[in-house]
Amino acid sequence: MSDEHAITDDTETGESDATTDGLLSITDLDAGYGDLQILSALDLAVGSGEYVSIVGPNGAGKSTVMKAIFGLATHMDGSIAFDDEGIGGLAPEEVIRRGVSYVPQNENVFAGLSVRENLEMGAYILDSVPEERLADVFERFPILEERQSQRAGTLSGGQRQMLAMGRALMLDPDLLLLDEPSAGLAPDLVDEMFDRIDAINDAGTAVLMVEQNAIEALSRCDRGYVLVQGQNRFTDSGAALLDNDEVRREFLGG
C-alpha cells in the first residue's frame, strides 16, 4: 500500500490515506470561518464502509473538518470530493443529497418536536417519509419507538444522541459524520454509544468521527488521524497509532 499521504511531523507512519474503494477524499484543504483560517493543507480519506476517527488536542480544528465537508465552514482552497464528485463549498442540503449525513456535537435535536417528528425531519428532502427507514431506526434504537410521542427536549443525554443519529440515518447515508458523540454522556453510557456506532458501521455505513476520547476512538476505528493546529500530524491504522510511542506520550496521556 502506498504511503504517499501518510503524515507525521515530516515522516510517514507507514499507513496510507489512499483506500482501495475511495468514498471521501480531501486534498490540501484550507478552511475556516470567514477570513479566519483553521485548517491548512489537510489531507484525509474515507473508504466505502470504512470507520475513520479524527483525534487531537482542543482547538486542533477537528470539528472544522466536519463542517467543511458539510458546507458549514468556509472552503478556502484545496479539494473535497465525495464519490468522485467535488463537494467543496456546496450548501449542506446539496451535500445531504449526495449521501452524507452529519450529527453535530451541540443542538443536534429539535427540542420542541416529538421524537417521531425529529426523525421525520431527517427525511425532509424527500416527498414523503420512508416508513421502511423509520422502522429500521426504531429497530436499531428501540427506546426511540417507545418514546416516539415524547418531546425530544425531555430525553436523557444518551437518548438525545441516539435520536440525533437516528435522524441522520433516515436517508440511509453512505457516510455518517459524527462530532464528539460521547460528549456529555454519563461514563456508563459511553461504551454503549460506541457499540451502537460500531453496529452502524458494521451494517455498511462509512463513519468519520471526531472524538475527544482518543483511546476509545482509535481502539475501534480502522484508521485514525491526529490533528494539531489545523494540520495532519499523524495518520495510520487505529491500532498502530495506539502503539506509537510519540502519539501515546503527547496525545494519549502516556
Buried (B, 14 or more C-beta within 10 A) or exposed (E): EEBEBBBBEEEBBEBBBBBEEBBBBBBEBBBBEEEEBBBBBBBBBBBBBBBBBBBBBEEBBBBBBBBBBBBBBBBBEBEBBBBEEEBBBBEBEEBBEBBBBBBBBEEBBBEEBBBBBBBBBBBEEEEEBBEEBBEBBBEBBEBBBEBBEBBBEEBEEBBBBBBBBBBBBBBBBBBBBBBBBBBEBEEEBBEBBBEBBBEBBEEEBBBBBBBBBBBBBBBBBBBBBBBBEBBBBBBBBBBBBBEBEBBBEBBBEE
